[in-house]
Amino acid sequence: MKLGEIQELKAEKKVDFGLYLTDGKERVLLPKKQVPENIAIGDRIKVFIYKDSDDRLIATVNQPKLIMGQYAPLTVSQINKVGAFLDWGLEKDLFLPFKEMTRKPVEGDEILVRLYIDKSQRLCASMKHIYDLLSKNPPYAVGDEVSARIYEFGHDFGTFVALDDKYSAMIPRHEDVSKYRIGDVIMVRVTGIKEDGKVDVTIRDKAYVQIDEDAQALLDLIDSYAGVLPFTEKANPEVIKRETGLSKAAFKRAVGRLYKERLISLEDGKIRRI
Protein backbone atom coordinates (compact mmCIF):
# COMPACT_ATOMS: atom_id res chain seq x y z
CA MET A 1 0.00 0.00 0.00
CA LYS A 2 1.32 3.44 -0.93
CA LEU A 3 0.71 5.68 2.06
CA GLY A 4 -0.25 9.22 1.11
CA GLU A 5 -1.08 8.40 -2.51
CA ILE A 6 -4.15 7.84 -4.63
CA GLN A 7 -4.23 4.32 -6.06
CA GLU A 8 -6.59 1.93 -7.75
CA LEU A 9 -7.44 -1.13 -5.61
CA LYS A 10 -9.68 -4.15 -6.07
CA ALA A 11 -12.77 -4.84 -3.93
CA GLU A 12 -11.97 -8.07 -2.06
CA LYS A 13 -14.46 -8.63 0.77
CA LYS A 14 -17.61 -6.96 2.09
CA VAL A 15 -18.11 -6.77 5.86
CA ASP A 16 -20.70 -5.12 8.10
CA PHE A 17 -18.46 -2.11 8.70
CA GLY A 18 -17.18 -1.58 5.18
CA LEU A 19 -15.31 -3.05 2.25
CA TYR A 20 -11.83 -4.52 2.20
CA LEU A 21 -9.69 -3.49 -0.77
CA THR A 22 -6.47 -5.12 -1.94
CA ASP A 23 -3.47 -4.42 -4.14
CA GLY A 24 -2.75 -8.12 -4.39
CA LYS A 25 -0.40 -8.12 -1.39
CA GLU A 26 -2.09 -6.13 1.38
CA ARG A 27 -5.61 -5.10 2.13
CA VAL A 28 -7.16 -1.98 3.62
CA LEU A 29 -10.61 -1.06 4.86
CA LEU A 30 -12.89 1.39 3.10
CA PRO A 31 -15.42 2.45 5.80
CA LYS A 32 -19.05 1.55 5.17
CA LYS A 33 -20.25 5.14 4.75
CA GLN A 34 -17.81 5.59 1.86
CA VAL A 35 -18.54 2.38 -0.02
CA PRO A 36 -20.15 3.22 -3.41
CA GLU A 37 -23.56 1.72 -4.13
CA ASN A 38 -23.67 -1.32 -6.42
CA ILE A 39 -19.94 -2.00 -6.15
CA ALA A 40 -19.19 -5.72 -6.60
CA ILE A 41 -16.35 -7.94 -5.47
CA GLY A 42 -13.59 -7.72 -8.07
CA ASP A 43 -14.46 -4.16 -9.09
CA ARG A 44 -11.63 -1.61 -8.99
CA ILE A 45 -11.88 1.73 -7.21
CA LYS A 46 -9.59 4.73 -6.75
CA VAL A 47 -8.92 5.64 -3.13
CA PHE A 48 -6.47 7.65 -1.02
CA ILE A 49 -4.53 5.76 1.68
CA TYR A 50 -3.78 7.37 5.03
CA LYS A 51 -4.02 6.40 8.73
CA ASP A 52 -6.91 6.73 11.15
CA SER A 53 -6.78 7.99 14.75
CA ASP A 54 -5.47 4.59 15.88
CA ASP A 55 -2.64 4.66 13.30
CA ARG A 56 -4.27 1.95 11.19
CA LEU A 57 -4.22 2.15 7.39
CA ILE A 58 -7.55 3.36 6.07
CA ALA A 59 -8.90 4.15 2.60
CA THR A 60 -11.11 7.03 1.55
CA VAL A 61 -12.84 7.99 -1.68
CA ASN A 62 -12.59 11.64 -0.63
CA GLN A 63 -10.00 13.69 -2.49
CA PRO A 64 -7.43 15.22 -0.08
CA LYS A 65 -6.02 18.67 -0.77
CA LEU A 66 -2.48 17.27 -0.63
CA ILE A 67 -0.76 14.01 -1.66
CA MET A 68 2.83 12.77 -1.58
CA GLY A 69 5.23 14.63 -3.85
CA GLN A 70 3.09 17.75 -3.95
CA TYR A 71 2.54 20.92 -1.92
CA ALA A 72 -0.62 22.93 -1.26
CA PRO A 73 -1.92 25.88 0.79
CA LEU A 74 -3.71 24.45 3.84
CA THR A 75 -5.54 26.25 6.65
CA VAL A 76 -4.37 25.92 10.25
CA SER A 77 -7.35 24.62 12.23
CA GLN A 78 -5.68 24.19 15.61
CA ILE A 79 -2.37 24.66 17.46
CA ASN A 80 -1.44 22.84 20.65
CA LYS A 81 1.67 21.89 22.64
CA VAL A 82 3.01 19.45 20.04
CA GLY A 83 2.36 21.36 16.82
CA ALA A 84 -0.40 22.46 14.49
CA PHE A 85 -3.22 20.66 12.73
CA LEU A 86 -4.23 21.48 9.18
CA ASP A 87 -7.49 21.04 7.29
CA TRP A 88 -6.70 18.92 4.25
CA GLY A 89 -10.20 17.81 3.34
CA LEU A 90 -10.31 14.56 5.33
CA GLU A 91 -11.96 13.67 8.64
CA LYS A 92 -8.64 13.55 10.49
CA ASP A 93 -6.63 16.79 10.30
CA LEU A 94 -3.02 16.68 9.09
CA PHE A 95 -0.35 17.11 11.78
CA LEU A 96 2.39 19.74 11.37
CA PRO A 97 5.15 19.25 14.00
CA PHE A 98 6.93 22.27 15.43
CA LYS A 99 10.26 20.96 14.09
CA GLU A 100 8.86 21.15 10.54
CA MET A 101 7.82 24.80 10.84
CA THR A 102 9.90 27.60 9.35
CA ARG A 103 7.97 30.00 11.56
CA LYS A 104 5.03 29.37 13.89
CA PRO A 105 1.64 30.13 12.26
CA VAL A 106 -1.59 30.99 14.04
CA GLU A 107 -5.05 29.46 13.72
CA GLY A 108 -6.72 30.53 10.50
CA ASP A 109 -3.47 31.06 8.59
CA GLU A 110 -3.28 29.44 5.15
CA ILE A 111 0.28 28.17 4.64
CA LEU A 112 2.16 26.23 1.98
CA VAL A 113 3.12 22.74 3.14
CA ARG A 114 4.25 19.44 1.66
CA LEU A 115 3.45 15.88 2.75
CA TYR A 116 6.01 13.47 4.19
CA ILE A 117 6.15 10.21 6.20
CA ASP A 118 7.77 10.52 9.62
CA LYS A 119 9.85 7.90 11.48
CA SER A 120 6.67 6.38 12.93
CA GLN A 121 5.28 5.87 9.42
CA ARG A 122 2.65 8.55 9.86
CA LEU A 123 1.68 11.20 7.33
CA CYS A 124 2.70 14.69 8.45
CA ALA A 125 3.04 18.16 6.96
CA SER A 126 6.20 20.22 6.60
CA MET A 127 6.76 23.89 5.80
CA LYS A 128 10.36 23.13 4.79
CA HIS A 129 11.83 22.48 1.32
CA ILE A 130 8.87 24.05 -0.50
CA TYR A 131 11.37 25.78 -2.80
CA ASP A 132 12.39 22.41 -4.29
CA LEU A 133 8.79 21.67 -5.34
CA LEU A 134 7.97 25.01 -6.96
CA SER A 135 8.20 25.46 -10.72
CA LYS A 136 10.95 27.40 -12.45
CA ASN A 137 10.88 29.61 -15.58
CA PRO A 138 7.64 31.53 -14.82
CA PRO A 139 5.60 33.13 -17.62
CA TYR A 140 6.15 36.66 -16.32
CA ALA A 141 8.09 39.68 -17.52
CA VAL A 142 9.92 42.40 -15.62
CA GLY A 143 7.38 44.93 -14.41
CA ASP A 144 4.50 42.45 -14.08
CA GLU A 145 2.46 42.64 -10.89
CA VAL A 146 1.76 39.18 -9.47
CA SER A 147 0.03 37.64 -6.46
CA ALA A 148 2.56 36.06 -4.09
CA ARG A 149 2.28 33.94 -0.95
CA ILE A 150 5.04 34.20 1.65
CA TYR A 151 6.35 30.73 2.50
CA GLU A 152 9.69 31.41 4.19
CA PHE A 153 11.61 34.29 5.71
CA GLY A 154 15.14 33.63 4.46
CA HIS A 155 17.06 35.86 6.88
CA ASP A 156 20.41 36.51 5.10
CA PHE A 157 18.94 36.04 1.63
CA GLY A 158 15.52 37.65 1.71
CA THR A 159 11.90 36.56 1.86
CA PHE A 160 10.75 33.64 -0.26
CA VAL A 161 7.34 33.79 -1.93
CA ALA A 162 5.35 31.57 -4.30
CA LEU A 163 4.02 33.52 -7.27
CA ASP A 164 0.44 32.42 -7.94
CA ASP A 165 1.21 29.53 -5.51
CA LYS A 166 3.36 27.99 -8.25
CA TYR A 167 6.65 29.77 -8.99
CA SER A 168 9.36 30.60 -6.48
CA ALA A 169 10.62 34.17 -6.13
CA MET A 170 12.47 36.27 -3.57
CA ILE A 171 11.96 39.71 -2.02
CA PRO A 172 15.41 41.21 -1.28
CA ARG A 173 16.46 41.34 2.35
CA HIS A 174 16.68 45.15 2.48
CA GLU A 175 12.91 45.49 1.98
CA ASP A 176 10.86 45.71 5.17
CA VAL A 177 8.53 42.70 5.51
CA SER A 178 8.16 42.90 9.29
CA LYS A 179 4.40 43.50 9.06
CA TYR A 180 3.82 40.23 7.19
CA ARG A 181 3.41 36.64 8.36
CA ILE A 182 3.99 33.25 6.80
CA GLY A 183 1.08 32.50 4.47
CA ASP A 184 0.20 36.13 3.72
CA VAL A 185 -0.76 36.75 0.10
CA ILE A 186 0.54 40.06 -1.21
CA MET A 187 1.03 41.82 -4.54
CA VAL A 188 4.61 42.07 -5.78
CA ARG A 189 6.30 43.43 -8.89
CA VAL A 190 8.81 41.38 -10.90
CA THR A 191 12.19 43.15 -11.00
CA GLY A 192 14.35 40.46 -12.56
CA ILE A 193 14.36 36.94 -14.02
CA LYS A 194 17.71 35.10 -14.08
CA GLU A 195 18.83 32.58 -16.70
CA ASP A 196 18.18 29.70 -14.28
CA GLY A 197 14.55 30.81 -13.88
CA LYS A 198 14.96 32.40 -10.44
CA VAL A 199 12.81 35.48 -9.97
CA ASP A 200 13.41 38.66 -7.98
CA VAL A 201 10.41 40.71 -6.89
CA THR A 202 9.70 43.80 -4.85
CA ILE A 203 6.87 44.89 -2.58
CA ARG A 204 7.63 48.50 -3.42
CA ASP A 205 5.85 50.53 -6.06
CA LYS A 206 7.73 51.87 -9.06
CA ALA A 207 10.20 54.57 -8.06
CA TYR A 208 8.11 57.50 -9.28
CA VAL A 209 5.12 56.22 -7.29
CA GLN A 210 7.01 55.17 -4.17
CA ILE A 211 9.08 58.33 -3.86
CA ASP A 212 6.28 60.44 -2.41
CA GLU A 213 5.70 57.98 0.42
CA ASP A 214 9.44 57.60 1.06
CA ALA A 215 10.00 61.36 1.03
CA GLN A 216 7.23 61.93 3.58
CA ALA A 217 8.56 59.14 5.81
CA LEU A 218 12.06 60.64 5.64
CA LEU A 219 10.71 64.10 6.44
CA ASP A 220 8.94 62.68 9.50
CA LEU A 221 12.20 61.03 10.57
CA ILE A 222 14.11 64.32 10.22
CA ASP A 223 11.48 66.00 12.40
CA SER A 224 11.91 63.28 15.02
CA TYR A 225 15.62 64.20 15.18
CA ALA A 226 14.81 67.85 15.86
CA GLY A 227 15.28 68.81 12.23
CA VAL A 228 18.73 67.34 11.49
CA LEU A 229 19.55 63.74 10.54
CA PRO A 230 22.50 62.26 12.50
CA PHE A 231 23.94 60.77 9.28
CA THR A 232 24.48 61.86 5.66
CA GLU A 233 23.86 60.46 2.19
CA LYS A 234 27.32 58.90 2.37
CA ALA A 235 26.40 56.76 5.37
CA ASN A 236 26.81 52.98 5.24
CA PRO A 237 23.81 51.31 3.51
CA GLU A 238 23.22 49.21 6.64
CA VAL A 239 22.92 52.37 8.76
CA ILE A 240 20.51 53.92 6.28
CA LYS A 241 18.43 50.72 6.18
CA ARG A 242 18.32 50.47 9.98
CA GLU A 243 17.37 54.09 10.52
CA THR A 244 14.99 54.69 7.60
CA GLY A 245 13.88 51.27 6.36
CA LEU A 246 15.00 52.29 2.85
CA SER A 247 17.74 51.03 0.56
CA LYS A 248 20.51 53.54 -0.08
CA ALA A 249 19.17 54.20 -3.60
CA ALA A 250 15.63 54.83 -2.33
CA PHE A 251 17.02 57.04 0.45
CA LYS A 252 18.95 59.20 -2.04
CA ARG A 253 15.87 59.54 -4.25
CA ALA A 254 13.82 60.69 -1.26
CA VAL A 255 16.53 63.18 -0.25
CA GLY A 256 16.63 64.49 -3.81
CA ARG A 257 12.86 64.92 -3.84
CA LEU A 258 12.82 66.84 -0.55
CA TYR A 259 15.75 69.01 -1.67
CA LYS A 260 14.03 69.79 -4.98
CA GLU A 261 10.90 70.87 -3.12
CA ARG A 262 13.07 73.01 -0.80
CA LEU A 263 11.97 71.18 2.30
CA ILE A 264 15.53 70.33 3.35
CA SER A 265 19.03 71.79 2.96
CA LEU A 266 22.27 69.86 2.40
CA GLU A 267 24.77 72.38 3.76
CA ASP A 268 27.98 71.05 5.37
CA GLY A 269 26.90 67.51 4.49
CA LYS A 270 24.02 67.73 6.95
CA ILE A 271 20.46 66.86 5.95
CA ARG A 272 18.54 69.62 7.66
CA ARG A 273 14.84 70.60 7.75
CA ILE A 274 14.15 74.07 6.34
Secondary structure as a PSIPRED ss2 file (coil, helix, strand):
# PSIPRED VFORMAT (PSIPRED V4.0)

   1 M C   1.000  0.000  0.000
   2 K C   1.000  0.000  0.000
   3 L C   1.000  0.000  0.000
   4 G C   1.000  0.000  0.000
   5 E C   1.000  0.000  0.000
   6 I E   0.000  0.000  1.000
   7 Q E   0.000  0.000  1.000
   8 E E   0.000  0.000  1.000
   9 L E   0.000  0.000  1.000
  10 K E   0.000  0.000  1.000
  11 A E   0.000  0.000  1.000
  12 E E   0.000  0.000  1.000
  13 K E   0.000  0.000  1.000
  14 K E   0.000  0.000  1.000
  15 V E   0.000  0.000  1.000
  16 D C   1.000  0.000  0.000
  17 F C   1.000  0.000  0.000
  18 G E   0.000  0.000  1.000
  19 L E   0.000  0.000  1.000
  20 Y E   0.000  0.000  1.000
  21 L E   0.000  0.000  1.000
  22 T E   0.000  0.000  1.000
  23 D C   1.000  0.000  0.000
  24 G C   1.000  0.000  0.000
  25 K C   1.000  0.000  0.000
  26 E C   1.000  0.000  0.000
  27 R E   0.000  0.000  1.000
  28 V E   0.000  0.000  1.000
  29 L E   0.000  0.000  1.000
  30 L E   0.000  0.000  1.000
  31 P E   0.000  0.000  1.000
  32 K H   0.000  1.000  0.000
  33 K H   0.000  1.000  0.000
  34 Q H   0.000  1.000  0.000
  35 V C   1.000  0.000  0.000
  36 P C   1.000  0.000  0.000
  37 E C   1.000  0.000  0.000
  38 N C   1.000  0.000  0.000
  39 I C   1.000  0.000  0.000
  40 A C   1.000  0.000  0.000
  41 I C   1.000  0.000  0.000
  42 G C   1.000  0.000  0.000
  43 D C   1.000  0.000  0.000
  44 R E   0.000  0.000  1.000
  45 I E   0.000  0.000  1.000
  46 K E   0.000  0.000  1.000
  47 V E   0.000  0.000  1.000
  48 F E   0.000  0.000  1.000
  49 I E   0.000  0.000  1.000
  50 Y E   0.000  0.000  1.000
  51 K E   0.000  0.000  1.000
  52 D C   1.000  0.000  0.000
  53 S C   1.000  0.000  0.000
  54 D C   1.000  0.000  0.000
  55 D C   1.000  0.000  0.000
  56 R C   1.000  0.000  0.000
  57 L E   0.000  0.000  1.000
  58 I E   0.000  0.000  1.000
  59 A E   0.000  0.000  1.000
  60 T E   0.000  0.000  1.000
  61 V C   1.000  0.000  0.000
  62 N C   1.000  0.000  0.000
  63 Q C   1.000  0.000  0.000
  64 P C   1.000  0.000  0.000
  65 K C   1.000  0.000  0.000
  66 L C   1.000  0.000  0.000
  67 I C   1.000  0.000  0.000
  68 M C   1.000  0.000  0.000
  69 G C   1.000  0.000  0.000
  70 Q C   1.000  0.000  0.000
  71 Y E   0.000  0.000  1.000
  72 A E   0.000  0.000  1.000
  73 P E   0.000  0.000  1.000
  74 L E   0.000  0.000  1.000
  75 T E   0.000  0.000  1.000
  76 V E   0.000  0.000  1.000
  77 S E   0.000  0.000  1.000
  78 Q E   0.000  0.000  1.000
  79 I E   0.000  0.000  1.000
  80 N C   1.000  0.000  0.000
  81 K C   1.000  0.000  0.000
  82 V C   1.000  0.000  0.000
  83 G E   0.000  0.000  1.000
  84 A E   0.000  0.000  1.000
  85 F E   0.000  0.000  1.000
  86 L E   0.000  0.000  1.000
  87 D E   0.000  0.000  1.000
  88 W C   1.000  0.000  0.000
  89 G C   1.000  0.000  0.000
  90 L C   1.000  0.000  0.000
  91 E C   1.000  0.000  0.000
  92 K C   1.000  0.000  0.000
  93 D C   1.000  0.000  0.000
  94 L E   0.000  0.000  1.000
  95 F E   0.000  0.000  1.000
  96 L E   0.000  0.000  1.000
  97 P E   0.000  0.000  1.000
  98 F H   0.000  1.000  0.000
  99 K H   0.000  1.000  0.000
 100 E H   0.000  1.000  0.000
 101 M C   1.000  0.000  0.000
 102 T C   1.000  0.000  0.000
 103 R C   1.000  0.000  0.000
 104 K C   1.000  0.000  0.000
 105 P C   1.000  0.000  0.000
 106 V C   1.000  0.000  0.000
 107 E C   1.000  0.000  0.000
 108 G C   1.000  0.000  0.000
 109 D C   1.000  0.000  0.000
 110 E E   0.000  0.000  1.000
 111 I E   0.000  0.000  1.000
 112 L E   0.000  0.000  1.000
 113 V E   0.000  0.000  1.000
 114 R E   0.000  0.000  1.000
 115 L E   0.000  0.000  1.000
 116 Y E   0.000  0.000  1.000
 117 I E   0.000  0.000  1.000
 118 D C   1.000  0.000  0.000
 119 K C   1.000  0.000  0.000
 120 S C   1.000  0.000  0.000
 121 Q C   1.000  0.000  0.000
 122 R C   1.000  0.000  0.000
 123 L E   0.000  0.000  1.000
 124 C E   0.000  0.000  1.000
 125 A E   0.000  0.000  1.000
 126 S E   0.000  0.000  1.000
 127 M C   1.000  0.000  0.000
 128 K C   1.000  0.000  0.000
 129 H C   1.000  0.000  0.000
 130 I C   1.000  0.000  0.000
 131 Y H   0.000  1.000  0.000
 132 D H   0.000  1.000  0.000
 133 L H   0.000  1.000  0.000
 134 L C   1.000  0.000  0.000
 135 S E   0.000  0.000  1.000
 136 K C   1.000  0.000  0.000
 137 N C   1.000  0.000  0.000
 138 P C   1.000  0.000  0.000
 139 P C   1.000  0.000  0.000
 140 Y C   1.000  0.000  0.000
 141 A C   1.000  0.000  0.000
 142 V C   1.000  0.000  0.000
 143 G C   1.000  0.000  0.000
 144 D C   1.000  0.000  0.000
 145 E E   0.000  0.000  1.000
 146 V E   0.000  0.000  1.000
 147 S E   0.000  0.000  1.000
 148 A E   0.000  0.000  1.000
 149 R E   0.000  0.000  1.000
 150 I E   0.000  0.000  1.000
 151 Y E   0.000  0.000  1.000
 152 E E   0.000  0.000  1.000
 153 F E   0.000  0.000  1.000
 154 G C   1.000  0.000  0.000
 155 H C   1.000  0.000  0.000
 156 D C   1.000  0.000  0.000
 157 F C   1.000  0.000  0.000
 158 G E   0.000  0.000  1.000
 159 T E   0.000  0.000  1.000
 160 F E   0.000  0.000  1.000
 161 V E   0.000  0.000  1.000
 162 A E   0.000  0.000  1.000
 163 L E   0.000  0.000  1.000
 164 D C   1.000  0.000  0.000
 165 D C   1.000  0.000  0.000
 166 K C   1.000  0.000  0.000
 167 Y E   0.000  0.000  1.000
 168 S E   0.000  0.000  1.000
 169 A E   0.000  0.000  1.000
 170 M E   0.000  0.000  1.000
 171 I E   0.000  0.000  1.000
 172 P E   0.000  0.000  1.000
 173 R C   1.000  0.000  0.000
 174 H C   1.000  0.000  0.000
 175 E C   1.000  0.000  0.000
 176 D C   1.000  0.000  0.000
 177 V C   1.000  0.000  0.000
 178 S C   1.000  0.000  0.000
 179 K C   1.000  0.000  0.000
 180 Y C   1.000  0.000  0.000
 181 R C   1.000  0.000  0.000
 182 I C   1.000  0.000  0.000
 183 G C   1.000  0.000  0.000
 184 D C   1.000  0.000  0.000
 185 V E   0.000  0.000  1.000
 186 I E   0.000  0.000  1.000
 187 M E   0.000  0.000  1.000
 188 V E   0.000  0.000  1.000
 189 R E   0.000  0.000  1.000
 190 V E   0.000  0.000  1.000
 191 T E   0.000  0.000  1.000
 192 G E   0.000  0.000  1.000
 193 I E   0.000  0.000  1.000
 194 K C   1.000  0.000  0.000
 195 E C   1.000  0.000  0.000
 196 D C   1.000  0.000  0.000
 197 G C   1.000  0.000  0.000
 198 K C   1.000  0.000  0.000
 199 V E   0.000  0.000  1.000
 200 D E   0.000  0.000  1.000
 201 V E   0.000  0.000  1.000
 202 T E   0.000  0.000  1.000
 203 I C   1.000  0.000  0.000
 204 R C   1.000  0.000  0.000
 205 D C   1.000  0.000  0.000
 206 K C   1.000  0.000  0.000
 207 A H   0.000  1.000  0.000
 208 Y H   0.000  1.000  0.000
 209 V H   0.000  1.000  0.000
 210 Q H   0.000  1.000  0.000
 211 I H   0.000  1.000  0.000
 212 D H   0.000  1.000  0.000
 213 E H   0.000  1.000  0.000
 214 D H   0.000  1.000  0.000
 215 A H   0.000  1.000  0.000
 216 Q H   0.000  1.000  0.000
 217 A H   0.000  1.000  0.000
 218 L H   0.000  1.000  0.000
 219 L H   0.000  1.000  0.000
 220 D H   0.000  1.000  0.000
 221 L H   0.000  1.000  0.000
 222 I H   0.000  1.000  0.000
 223 D H   0.000  1.000  0.000
 224 S H   0.000  1.000  0.000
 225 Y C   1.000  0.000  0.000
 226 A C   1.000  0.000  0.000
 227 G C   1.000  0.000  0.000
 228 V E   0.000  0.000  1.000
 229 L C   1.000  0.000  0.000
 230 P C   1.000  0.000  0.000
 231 F C   1.000  0.000  0.000
 232 T C   1.000  0.000  0.000
 233 E C   1.000  0.000  0.000
 234 K C   1.000  0.000  0.000
 235 A C   1.000  0.000  0.000
 236 N C   1.000  0.000  0.000
 237 P H   0.000  1.000  0.000
 238 E H   0.000  1.000  0.000
 239 V H   0.000  1.000  0.000
 240 I H   0.000  1.000  0.000
 241 K H   0.000  1.000  0.000
 242 R H   0.000  1.000  0.000
 243 E H   0.000  1.000  0.000
 244 T H   0.000  1.000  0.000
 245 G C   1.000  0.000  0.000
 246 L C   1.000  0.000  0.000
 247 S C   1.000  0.000  0.000
 248 K H   0.000  1.000  0.000
 249 A H   0.000  1.000  0.000
 250 A H   0.000  1.000  0.000
 251 F H   0.000  1.000  0.000
 252 K H   0.000  1.000  0.000
 253 R H   0.000  1.000  0.000
 254 A H   0.000  1.000  0.000
 255 V H   0.000  1.000  0.000
 256 G H   0.000  1.000  0.000
 257 R H   0.000  1.000  0.000
 258 L H   0.000  1.000  0.000
 259 Y H   0.000  1.000  0.000
 260 K H   0.000  1.000  0.000
 261 E C   1.000  0.000  0.000
 262 R C   1.000  0.000  0.000
 263 L C   1.000  0.000  0.000
 264 I E   0.000  0.000  1.000
 265 S E   0.000  0.000  1.000
 266 L C   1.000  0.000  0.000
 267 E H   0.000  1.000  0.000
 268 D H   0.000  1.000  0.000
 269 G H   0.000  1.000  0.000
 270 K C   1.000  0.000  0.000
 271 I C   1.000  0.000  0.000
 272 R E   0.000  0.000  1.000
 273 R E   0.000  0.000  1.000
 274 I C   1.000  0.000  0.000
